[in-house]
Amino acid sequence: LAPPRFHRFLPIAGIALVFLNVVVGQYRVFGPVAVSKRGEERYREVLHTLRQDTSPAVVVVPDWHRGSLVTRHTNSDVFWSYAALVFNTPLSRLRDALFVYAALDGIPGEGLREYLLEAVKDGAPETEEKTLYRALEGISFAPSSRAYGSAVERGDPNLIAHREKLLADLEREYRRWENAPSLLRSLFKRYGVGYILLDTNKNPQWDLSVLPEYEEVAQSGA
């Protein structure tokens, strides 16, 4: 890609690939994923742009399905995939991913605790942050998913105390991000993130104003 002239933009309805001015994958998605041919066609221009990049950078994607399109059809890796939970992934990586999605979703520091508490309620709508939080809580509390599930079911007071401390720690750390946007850019540089896939059908709330430099480099159909 030619050196970008960075500018801010308001995305229109559809799919946009945003290029970040950071250089340094992280995770590739394996296994069959049910994505329709029509879904692949919607991302045609974005995938084509990624394939043209001779030095593939990591892509932040909205979810598993869109991540699978990136890793199946290009040489790029994705910033986060739940396949990482199969491996011995450091808890710091889960925290970083949670903070990235929270920042893009525009969740304020003072609202993070209550937002994440929704993750442990039955029937709560799924988001990347909530799924990441449950993984963080479970891995940091119990030696196995079975032990964690048992603690959740019986309302283990040790788990409740652990949850309160974890939420307080996450909120305190996330507030640092809120007051220092450069932390997000530094994190992207550390992980080699070069692109954000913005799908206004999936994540219209993503707030790219948290990034100091970016430009739209491709757009696919709505």
Secondary structure by P-SEA (a helix, b strand, c coil): cccccbbbbbbcccbbbbbcccccccccccccccccaaaaaaaaaaaaaaaaccbbbbbbcccaaaaaaaaaccccccccccccccccccaaaaaaaaaaaaaaacccccaaaaaaaacccccccccaaaaaaaaaaaaaccccaaaaaaaaaaccaaaaaaaaaaaaaaaaaaaaaaacaaaaaaaaaaacccbbbbbccccccccccccccccccccccc
